[in-house]
């Protein structure tokens, strides 16, 4: 392949064809006349944009919050199980 320069808009559109529309990298690279390794690099570069990183951070914070909530609810459940067993034993 020759040493072509592609505009950022072209690169973003190529990446979208793979990431959003689900076309295979090989098919997109052949159709657009781009080396597959270039397309893989663009996918890597454009997937680490600030908006994507912010979404990843938001998702990580949500996961951490949900894990904490799950731990708390599990502890509450265990306490209630022990209390139910205690009162059931006591009422006999």
Secondary structure, 3 states (H helix, E strand, C coil): CCCCCCCHHHHHHHHHHHHCCCCCHHHHHHHHCCCHHHHHHHHHHHCCCHHHHHHHHHHHHHHHHHHHHHHHHHHHHHHHHHHHHHHHHHCC
